[in-house]
Amino acid sequence: MLRITTLAERPEFGPGLWDMETGWEEFVLHDPLADLFYSVAVTAYPEYVLVADDDREPGRLVARGCMIPYRTDGDPMPDDGWDGVLRAGWLTRETGAEADRISALEITVRKDLLGTGLSPLMVAAMREHAARRGFAELVAPVRPNRKHLEPRTPMAEYAFRTREDGLPYDAWLRVHVRAGGTIVKVAPRSMVVPGTLAEWRAWTGLPFDEPGPVEVPGALTPVHCAVEHDHAVYVEPNVWVSHRLR
């Protein structure tokens, strides 16, 4: 039996929240804006972190889901996607403003349990929790899970590709649509990860010794490498999905 609660209800998960083995590539963990949420998630946002365990291993995390409330007077689904809602959420909390929006940040399933059907349950729980908190819509800058196999395909083309049954081609986008979500548009610069060439070599094991686009395993688009300037920059597009809750 799967139990999905908030971290506020199960604070014992706090110390090991980020220790769960996941399938995230190392470079994804170095977005410089991530600490606006992740460094304070346990203390500042426990009611917006979902944690799941089950009867097979009670007390051992099988999945987590993170959301951030925010306020914006502009587009609630900005071009800077994931980075944008992180910044907006931080500003909302720092200024004491009342949040009128909420965005998903991640749903992560333990690596050995990928493909076992936990993701749709976490999406449903996230929708239900956002509705209970009084939000009319949950938005999500979704990272399609098969896009890395086509790094040179424009996201605007990939995001709206469908199967014969009309559902999205991408499996993770299908989960959201089946849960009631609607694909709205692309966030062209949702996550930006800059680094020196030495950092990128450490993150990926690749040489990064030639200028131009570099295809990195797990990256949704090529990384821009500037050897003469000793840096490389990854600009990841995501897909904005809207979950209307009422």
N, C-alpha and C positions, 0 to 999 in steps of 0.2 A: 504494500500500500504506500503510495507516494504522499508525502506531506510537504506542502508548499506554504510557507509562512513568511513573515517579514523578519529581518534581522532584529528589529526592535522586540519581536516576540521571542526570538531564539538568539539572544546575545552571545551564547556560548560558541556560535559559529564565527564570531568576529575575529578572534586571533588567527584563525587559519583560513579566512575568507579567500585570500589570494594565493593560497598554497595548493589549491586543487590543480591536478595535472590537466592541462588543456591543449588544444591544437593550435593555439595562436603562434604565429611566427614571431621571432624575437623583435624584428624591426617595428612591428605594430605596437609594441609596448613602449615605444620611445616618442610618442606624440608629446610635445612639450606642454600642451594644455591639459593633458590627462590628470595631472595632480590637482587641478582645480576641483575635481570630484573625488578621485580615487584615494588621495592622501587623507581625506576627511570623511569618506563615506561611512565608516563605522560609527563615528561620533556625531556627524552632522546630518546624515541621510539614512539612518537605520530603517526608518519606516518606508523608504523607497528602494530598499534592497530586498529582493526575494531570495529565499534559500530553500533548498529542497533536499530531503533525505527520504529513505524508505525503510520498510521493515526488514529488508535483507541485511542492512548495515546501519542500524539506527545511530544517529549522531555523526555519520560520515556524509559529507556534502556530495550530492550527485549532480547538482546544477545550481546556478545562481542567475539572477536577473537584476539589472540595475536600471533605474529611472531617475530623471532629474526634473523637478518642477522649475518653471522659469516664467518670466514676464517679458513681453516684447511689444513695442508699439509698431513694429514693422512686420515683415513676413514671418509667420510662425514656423515656416519651413525654409530657412535661408540657404543661400548658395554654399555657405561654409558648413552646412550640415552638422556633423558630429562636433566639430570644434566650435561651431556657432552656438549650439545649445549648451555646451559646457561653459562657454563664456557668459552666456545669458543667465544660466543658472547660478553661476558664481556671483554675478553682479546683483541678481535678485536677492540672494542671501546676504551679501555684504551691505546692501543698502536698506534691507528690511522691507523691500517691496512685497506686495502680495502676488504670488504666482497665479497666473490664469491659464497656463499651458503646462503640459507635461510631455516629455520625450523619453522613449526608450534609449538606453545607451548600449546595452549588450544583453544577450542571453547566451550563457556559456554552459555547455554540458561537459561533464568529466570525460576525458579523452577515451577511456575504455568503454563508455556508454554511448558514444556517438552512433546515431542511426538506430537507436532503440525506441524512438517515439517520444522522447522527453521534451523536445523542442516545442511541438504544438501545445503540450500541456502548460509549458512555461509562458507561451504567448497568451493563452487563454487566462492564466492566472494574472498576468500583467494587465490585461484588459479589465478584468474584474476588479483588480485592486485600484487602478486609476479611476474607474467609475465610482467605487466606494469612497474615494477621496474627493469626489465632487467634480471631476473633470469630464467635459463633454466629448473630448477627443484625445486620443493617444497618438502621437506621431512617432515615427521611427526612421532614422537614417540607416537604412538596411544595407548591409555588406553582402551582396550575393555570393553564395558559397561555391559557385562553379565559375565565376568570372575570371579567377586566376588562371584558368586553363586557356583563356583567350585574352591575354593582356593587351593586345593591339586592337581589339574590337572596341569601338566607341561605346561608352556606357549607354548613351542615348539609344543606340541600336539594340544592345543586349537587354536592357531593362524591360523593354516592351515586346520582346520576342515571346511568342506563345507556342504551345503545343496544339495538336489537332483538336483537343477538347476545350481549347480556349484558355486554359490555365497558363500561368507563366512557365517559360522554359526552365528557369532556375528553381531549384528545389526549395531554397530558403524563401524566395519570393512567393512560391506556391503556398508554403506554410502560412504566411501572413495573409494572403488572399483568401485561403480556405477559412481562416479564422475571422474573416469579415473585413480585412483591410483592403484599401484601394491604392494602387500605384499612382502617384501624382506626378512626379517629375524627378529629374536627376539633380543631385547636389554635386556640382562639378569639382569642388575643392573641399570635400567633407573632412578630410584628415590630411594634415601636412606634417611630414616627418623629415626635418633637415639633419644633416650630420656630416662630419668630416669623412674623408675617404677611409681613414683608419677605423672610425666607428662603423661605417657600413661594411668594411671587411670583417670586423668582429661580429657584427649582427648576422651576416649572411654566409661568410666563408668564401665569398667571391673576390676576385682581384681588384675590381674597380680601378683599372689602370688605363682605360681608354675613354675618351670623351664621347658623349652621346647617350642615347637611351640604353639602359641595362635591364634585361628581363630577370627578375628576382623571383624565385619560387615563393608562391603564396601572395605575391603582389598582384593587384588588379589591373595595374597599368605599369609600363616601364618606369624605372627610376632615372631621373635626369642627373647625369654625371658630368661634372666640370673639373677635369683633372688639373687644369691650369690654376684653378681657384681653390683646390683642395676641399671641395665639398660635393655632396650629392643630395638631391631633394626628391622626396616621394610625395606626389599629390594624388590622393585617392578619391575618386568619385564614389558616392553612395547613391542609394535610391530612396527618395522620400515616399513613405507609405503612411496613409492616414487611416486610423481606426476610429470611426465614429462610434461613440458609446451611448448616446441618447439623442 
